[in-house]
Amino acid sequence: MLSDMELERYSRHLLVKDLGIEAQHAWHDAEVLIVGCGGLGHPLSFYIAAAGVGKITLVDPDFIELSNLQRQFGFIAVEVGQSKAQVLARRLRALNPLIEIHALQSRFEELETKDVEKANLWFDCSDNFACRYAINNYSLRLKTALISGAALEMDGLCTLLNQTPNSPCYACLFPINTTLPNQRNCSESGVFAPLLGLVGSMQAQLGLSYIANKQIDSVQSILYRWNLARNIQSMSILKKNPHCNICSQS
């Protein structure tokens, strides 16, 4: 049951005919994990915290750097050198004191099962393939859906993975036994700040829709892509690879 304060706070979502009280209850009862408190983690976490997702765990081992402030709008200059996860958690608690925010200053690979097993949904906002594969493998093991996002220079992508055994996984999109795109990150190649808002917001939209059980296809996923150099947005169907060496038997 939502309190009077929650009913007022979330009233604009309650008025949306395709959402309403059922969606708000689902968000209230949900627990999510966000890996990465950088450029994607910012718009994602602010939107889902504002929407009233009941429990949010933030994971990031890094400390705030001056170069982060171009796109990571939850941080301010005097916080350079502080823990990203701890500072972002503080901002989200200030935004919405009606929900629980937990911060883990840790690499994802160093987490224990108890830190992640209760989450209904995971968000991958990490910035390297090793971490993305680790997140994918662990989410398959725990049978937890995963929303993966990535952005570099002027290109970004986002998709919902691992909903059921018939759903595609991250390795279906980027097979481990093939040549991967050059391993670059923002510190080497840069990233256009508004792109992160697009991708992170789509992660939030997919996540809120998934939690509210809004008829997202579990057999195939939609891969959303952006190229802001040419102002192009595109969608394609991503299906489970029957020969995937991670989620399928050869």
N, C-alpha and C positions, 0 to 999 in steps of 0.2 A: 504494500500500500504506500503510495506517495504522500508525503506530507503536504500541508498547505503551501509551505515555502517552495517545495519542489514543483507543485502544480503551477505556481506563478512563474517560477524561474524558467520552466520548460514549456510555457504556454504556447509559444510560437511553433514548436514541433507538435504539440498536442492538437493544434488546429489543422495540421496538414492531413488531409483525408486518407492518404496512403500510409500514414504513420500512426498517429493517435496514441492512446494510452497503452496499447499492447506493445508497441515499439519502445515506448519510454520505460515500461516495466522491464522489458528484455535488456535494455541498456543498463538500467539500474542494477540488475542482477549479474551482469557480465563482469568477467575479469580478463584483461588483455595484457600481453607482453609486447613491449616495443624495444627492439634491439637497435640502438643508434639514436643519439640525441643531437644529431647535426641538422643539416639543411632539410632533410625529409622528415625527421622526427619532430621538428618544430611545428609545421602546419598540421601534421597528423595529430600530434598530442594535444594541441590547443583545441582543435575541433572536437575530438572525442571527449576531452575533459569538459568542455563547455556543454556538450550534448548530454552529459550525465552518466557516462560509462562508470560503473560503480567502483572498480578497482583497476588501477593502471600501474604496471611495474616497468620502470625505465632501466635499461642496461646500457652502460657506456663506460669504458675505462679511461677516457681522455679528459684533459683539462682544457678550459677555454683559452683560445689564442686570439690575438688581435685580428688575424685574417678571417676568423669565423664570423665577425660582426657584420660582414657584407651581406649575409644571408640568414644567419641564425639569430632571429630578432628577439628571442627570449633572453638574450644575454646583453649586458651593457659593459662599457669599457672598464669600469672599476672592478669587474668580476674576472678579468683576465687572470689566469692561473688557478682558478677554482674548478671544482669538479663539475663537468657538464651535467651529469645525471642529477646531482644534488641541487644545482641551481635551477635546472628546468623543473624539477619536482617542486621546488619552492614557489616558482611562478604559477604552476598549475594549481597548487593548493590555494594560492591567493585568488586565482580566477574562480575556482569552484571548491569551497570548503566543505561541500556536501558529499564529496567522494574521497576515496582513499588513494594516495599516491605513494608508491614505494620506489626508492632509488637504489640501484646496485652499481657501484663503481667497480666494474669487473669486465673482463673479456667474456664474451658469450661462452667460449669453450671452457672456461673455468667455473661456470655455474654448476650447481648441484641440481639434481632432479627436483628436489623440494622447492627450489626457487622458481620453477617454471611449470610444474605439472598441473597446477590448478587453473591455469589460464585457458579460456575458451577459444582464444584466437591469438595468433602471433603476427607481428608486423616486422618485416625485415627492412630496416633502414640503414643497413651496414654499407661499407664502401669497398669491400674486396671479395673476390670469389671464394677464398678459403673460408671466410666467415659465412658467406651465403650458403655454401654447400653444407657446412656444419649445422646451420639453422635448419635447412631443408631436411637433412638426415634425422635430426632430433625430432622435428615436428612429425615426420613419418612414423618414427618409433612410438611417439606418444599419441598418434592419431589426432593431431590438432591441426586445424586449417591454418594456412599461412598466406599473408598478403605481402608480396615482394615488390619493392620499388627501387629504381636506380636512376641516377641523373649524372651526366657529365657533359661539359661544354654546353651545347645547345640541344642535346638529345636526352630523352627520358623514356622510361617504360614502367608499367605497373600491371600486375595480374594477381588473381586469387588462385591458390594452389592447395593441393593435399586435402581437399574436402572429404573425399571417400577413397577407398582403394581403387576406384575407377577413374579418379581425377589425375590430371597431369601434375608432375612435381617440377622443381626447379631444374633438375638434371634432364628432364624431357625438353626443356627450353634451351639449356646450355649443357649438352652432353659432356661428361668429364673426359671421355676418351677421344674427343675431337679438339682441334685447335681453337682455343678460346680467343675472344677479342683481347687486344693488348691490355695487360693489367695496368691500368692507369687510375689515378684518383684526382680529386679536385686540387690537391696541392701541386700536382704536376701539370694538369691540363686546364684547370679552372672550371667554373660552372656559372651559368647565367642564373641569377637569383630567382627571377619569376618562374623559371622552369621548376624549381623545387616546390613552389607553391602549387603548381598544377599537379605534379605527381603526388605530393603529400596529401593534397586535398582529395585526390582520387582514391588514395589508400584509405582515407577516412570514410569516404562515401561507400566504398566496397565493404569496409569493416562494419559500419553501422547497418548497412543493408543485410549483410550476412547474419549479424547478431539478431536482427529483427525478423530473420527468416523470410526475406522478400524474394522467394522463388529464384534463387541464383542456381543456374545449371551446375550440377555436380559432376557430370560426365565430361564436359568440355569447359574450358575457361576462355574468357576474352582477354587478349593481350592488347593493352592500350599503349600507343607510342606517340611521342611528340618530337618534332624537329622544328625548333623555333627559329633556326636560321632561314628556313623557307616557310615558316608559319603553317606547318602541316601537322594535322592530328589524324591518326589512323587507328583502326581496330582490325584484329585478325583472330581467327579461332585457333586455340591451342588445345590439342588433344593429347591424351596419354600415349607415350611412345611404348608400344608393346615389347620393344627390345631395350628399354631403358635399363642401364646396369645398376640403377639405384632402386626404382620402385616396381620393376617388372622382372619376370623370369625370361631369360633368353629362349 
